[in-house]
Amino acid sequence: MNNESLENIVNKSVIFVITIIIIIMLATKRFFDQRRQDVINDNSPIISYQVEVIDKKDYPYPNMRSRQREVVTPETFRYEIYFQRLSASWVIKIFLKKEKEYNAIKKGDRGTLYMQGTRFVRFEGKANAK
């Protein structure tokens, strides 16, 4: 082996090791950020907002690992609901895990949204009360 190819192998190895270290650091940061947000949510009071449901979206969310080539059936769905506060112009975007909760809330519903930090607690609606 000549020096050039040995240098090339060393450079590729260094890049590979640095990439792995960066991935581990980012994953660790994400893990601790999620734990910190859970603690904040647990310690936050439940706050209510008067809102109107302005949009709903459900779409397939791929439930597969990076090396899988086919989508695993049944697909999991992601459920999003957009609430607009009645007393302000800002929108609250909520991700729901349960299809039953998602289907119980209709576009145009008005009611009270209960949140604990960034965590959705419940929505008590008065259907089509415009």
Disulfide bonds with the S-S distance in Angstrom:
none
